[in-house]
Amino acid sequence: MHYAINHHALHAWDVTPAEARDIQNELRNKVIRTDLHRTIDTVAGVDIGLQKDTALAAVVVLNYPQLQVVERVVVESPIRFPYIPGLLSFREIPPLLEAFSQLQTEPSLVMVDGHGIAHPRRFGIAAHLGLLLDKPTIGCAKSRLCGQHAEPDTERGAYEYLYDADEVIGAVVRTRSNVRPVYVSIGHRIALDSAITHCLTCGSGYRLPAPTREAHNAASAFKKTTRP
């Protein structure tokens, strides 16, 4: 029996790029940048693979902090929005919502391979998905979208804040010593310091946190099994 996904229908998805930007500007002030005080015992990682014009949307739930896989869901869904920098959520979230609707395990935290408020309009895919699901959500991206930062020290756990002018919009976190850092930001219902801690806890000796790494692997494996 599927858990009751708390998916808020906040807007239409069949929109133009200009309308999508207006939606981001309208919803960004609804993002909660403080912790939701509840026990975190499961964490879902999400990622999207591409196969021609089809999205392979993967959601993998792990127990926390043990980081053992509890459930994997991958769905195929047509891509209905073009690739436009800054509007990734309008391309990837509809397939991800399909995957979430098939879960039998409710995650208490969601980790996204992408940005939260470290975004020109403070409403990247992690913030957008978190608001739709109304769940604590973290953005953990492999590259910077906007902002400036100092280089963190080389040891694991070192970080520097990511700034846009005088505003802190995220952190540049060294999840593995002597390896390129990742870009951590608030998605929804979490504080930045907590987001950093969770990303480091989920590191498991790798650069990318276990939840998003497992989601990437699930999407990649599904692509291999369905390749013509």
C-alpha positions as CSV (number, residue, x, y, z in Angstrom):
1,M,0.0,0.0,0.0
2,H,1.5,3.4,-1.0
3,Y,2.0,6.1,1.5
4,A,-0.1,9.2,1.1
5,I,2.2,11.6,-0.8
6,N,1.7,15.1,0.4
7,H,1.9,16.8,-3.0
8,H,0.6,20.3,-3.2
9,A,-0.7,21.4,-6.6
10,L,0.7,24.9,-6.4
11,H,0.7,25.7,-10.1
12,A,0.2,24.4,-13.7
13,W,3.2,22.7,-15.4
14,D,2.2,23.5,-19.0
15,V,3.8,27.0,-18.9
16,T,6.1,29.1,-20.9
17,P,9.7,29.9,-19.7
18,A,8.5,33.4,-18.7
19,E,5.6,32.0,-16.8
20,A,7.9,29.5,-15.1
21,R,10.1,32.4,-13.9
22,D,7.1,34.2,-12.6
23,I,6.1,31.1,-10.6
24,Q,9.6,30.9,-9.1
25,N,9.4,34.5,-8.0
26,E,6.0,34.0,-6.5
27,L,6.8,30.9,-4.6
28,R,10.3,31.6,-3.3
29,N,9.1,33.4,-0.2
30,K,7.2,30.3,0.9
31,V,10.4,28.4,1.4
32,I,11.1,27.8,5.1
33,R,14.8,28.1,5.9
34,T,14.7,26.7,9.5
35,D,14.6,23.1,10.8
36,L,11.4,21.2,11.1
37,H,11.9,19.5,14.4
38,R,11.2,15.9,13.8
39,T,13.2,12.7,13.8
40,I,15.0,11.9,10.6
41,D,15.0,8.1,10.2
42,T,14.8,7.8,6.4
43,V,16.3,9.9,3.6
44,A,15.3,9.8,-0.1
45,G,17.8,10.6,-2.9
46,V,16.4,11.7,-6.2
47,D,18.0,12.0,-9.7
48,I,17.0,12.0,-13.3
49,G,18.5,10.1,-16.2
50,L,17.7,10.8,-19.8
51,Q,17.0,8.4,-22.6
52,K,16.2,10.3,-25.8
53,D,13.0,12.3,-25.0
54,T,12.2,10.3,-21.9
55,A,13.1,11.0,-18.3
56,L,14.1,8.2,-16.0
57,A,13.1,9.5,-12.6
58,A,14.7,7.7,-9.7
59,V,13.8,7.9,-6.0
60,V,15.8,5.7,-3.6
61,V,15.0,5.6,0.1
62,L,17.7,4.8,2.7
63,N,17.4,4.4,6.4
64,Y,19.3,7.0,8.4
65,P,21.9,7.2,9.6
66,Q,22.7,3.6,8.6
67,L,22.3,4.4,4.9
68,Q,21.0,1.0,3.9
69,V,18.7,1.0,0.8
70,V,15.1,0.4,1.8
71,E,13.3,1.0,-1.5
72,R,14.0,2.0,-5.1
73,V,11.5,3.4,-7.6
74,V,12.3,4.4,-11.2
75,V,9.7,5.6,-13.6
76,E,9.8,6.5,-17.3
77,S,8.1,9.7,-18.2
78,P,8.1,12.0,-21.3
79,I,10.0,15.2,-21.1
80,R,7.7,18.1,-21.6
81,F,9.8,21.1,-20.9
82,P,13.0,22.3,-22.6
83,Y,16.4,22.4,-21.0
84,I,16.8,26.0,-19.8
85,P,19.4,27.0,-17.1
86,G,17.6,28.0,-14.0
87,L,14.4,26.3,-14.9
88,L,15.5,22.7,-14.3
89,S,12.6,22.0,-11.9
90,F,10.0,22.4,-14.6
91,R,11.7,19.7,-16.7
92,E,12.5,17.2,-13.9
93,I,9.9,17.5,-11.1
94,P,6.8,16.2,-12.9
95,P,8.6,12.8,-13.5
96,L,9.9,12.8,-10.0
97,L,6.4,13.3,-8.6
98,E,5.3,10.2,-10.5
99,A,8.1,8.3,-8.8
100,F,7.2,9.6,-5.3
101,S,3.6,8.5,-5.9
102,Q,4.8,4.9,-6.2
103,L,6.8,4.8,-3.0
104,Q,5.7,2.6,-0.1
105,T,8.2,4.1,2.3
106,E,7.7,7.7,3.4
107,P,11.0,9.6,3.5
108,S,11.5,12.1,6.4
109,L,14.2,14.0,4.4
110,V,14.8,14.4,0.7
111,M,18.2,15.0,-0.9
112,V,18.3,16.4,-4.5
113,D,21.2,16.4,-7.0
114,G,20.7,20.1,-7.7
115,H,20.3,23.5,-6.0
116,G,17.9,24.8,-3.4
117,I,18.0,28.5,-2.7
118,A,21.5,28.7,-4.3
119,H,19.8,29.9,-7.4
120,P,19.4,33.3,-9.1
121,R,15.7,33.5,-8.0
122,R,16.3,31.5,-4.8
123,F,14.1,28.7,-6.0
124,G,16.0,25.8,-7.5
125,I,14.8,22.3,-8.0
126,A,15.4,21.3,-4.3
127,A,13.4,24.2,-3.0
128,H,10.6,23.6,-5.6
129,L,10.3,19.9,-4.8
130,G,10.5,20.5,-1.1
131,L,7.7,23.0,-1.2
132,L,5.5,20.6,-3.3
133,L,6.1,17.7,-1.0
134,D,6.2,19.9,2.2
135,K,9.2,18.0,3.4
136,P,12.7,18.9,4.7
137,T,14.7,19.0,1.5
138,I,18.4,19.6,0.7
139,G,20.1,20.6,-2.5
140,C,23.5,19.0,-3.0
141,A,24.9,20.0,-6.4
142,K,28.1,19.0,-8.2
143,S,28.7,22.5,-9.6
144,R,27.9,26.1,-8.8
145,L,25.0,27.9,-10.4
146,C,25.5,31.3,-8.9
147,G,27.4,33.1,-6.1
148,Q,30.9,33.5,-4.9
149,H,33.0,31.6,-2.3
150,A,36.4,31.1,-0.9
151,E,38.0,27.7,-1.4
152,P,37.4,25.4,1.6
153,D,40.4,23.6,3.2
154,T,41.3,20.3,1.7
155,E,40.2,18.0,4.6
156,R,36.8,16.3,4.8
157,G,34.2,18.4,6.6
158,A,35.7,21.7,5.7
159,Y,33.4,24.3,4.2
160,E,33.0,27.9,3.2
161,Y,29.8,29.8,2.8
162,L,28.5,30.6,-0.7
163,Y,27.5,34.3,-1.1
164,D,25.4,36.3,-3.5
165,A,26.4,39.8,-2.6
166,D,26.0,39.9,1.2
167,E,23.5,37.0,1.4
168,V,24.5,33.5,2.3
169,I,22.8,31.2,-0.1
170,G,24.6,27.9,0.6
171,A,27.9,26.3,1.5
172,V,30.8,24.8,-0.4
173,V,31.5,21.5,1.4
174,R,34.4,19.1,1.2
175,T,32.7,15.7,1.6
176,R,36.0,13.9,0.9
177,S,39.6,15.0,1.6
178,N,41.5,16.3,-1.4
179,V,38.4,15.9,-3.7
180,R,36.3,18.7,-5.3
181,P,33.6,20.0,-3.0
182,V,29.9,19.9,-3.4
183,Y,27.4,22.8,-3.2
184,V,24.9,22.4,-0.4
185,S,21.9,24.7,0.0
186,I,18.5,24.8,1.8
187,G,15.7,23.3,-0.1
188,H,12.8,23.6,2.4
189,R,12.1,23.2,6.1
190,I,15.8,22.9,7.0
191,A,18.6,25.2,8.2
192,L,21.8,25.4,6.3
193,D,24.0,24.1,9.2
194,S,21.7,21.0,9.4
195,A,21.8,20.5,5.6
196,I,25.7,20.5,5.8
197,T,25.6,18.0,8.7
198,H,23.2,15.6,6.9
199,C,25.3,15.7,3.7
200,L,28.5,14.9,5.6
201,T,26.7,12.1,7.5
202,C,25.5,10.6,4.2
203,G,29.0,10.8,2.7
204,S,30.1,7.2,3.2
205,G,33.6,7.9,2.0
206,Y,32.5,9.3,-1.4
207,R,32.2,12.8,-2.8
208,L,28.5,12.5,-3.5
209,P,26.1,11.6,-0.6
210,A,24.8,8.1,-0.6
211,P,21.1,9.0,-1.3
212,T,21.8,10.9,-4.5
213,R,24.5,8.5,-5.5
214,E,22.1,5.6,-5.2
215,A,19.5,7.4,-7.2
216,H,21.9,8.1,-10.0
217,N,22.9,4.5,-10.0
218,A,19.3,3.3,-10.1
219,A,18.5,5.6,-13.0
220,S,21.6,4.4,-14.9
221,A,20.9,0.8,-14.2
222,F,17.3,1.2,-15.5
223,K,18.6,2.9,-18.6
224,K,20.9,-0.1,-19.4
225,T,18.1,-2.6,-19.0
226,T,15.8,-0.6,-21.3
227,R,18.3,0.4,-24.0
228,P,17.2,-0.9,-27.4
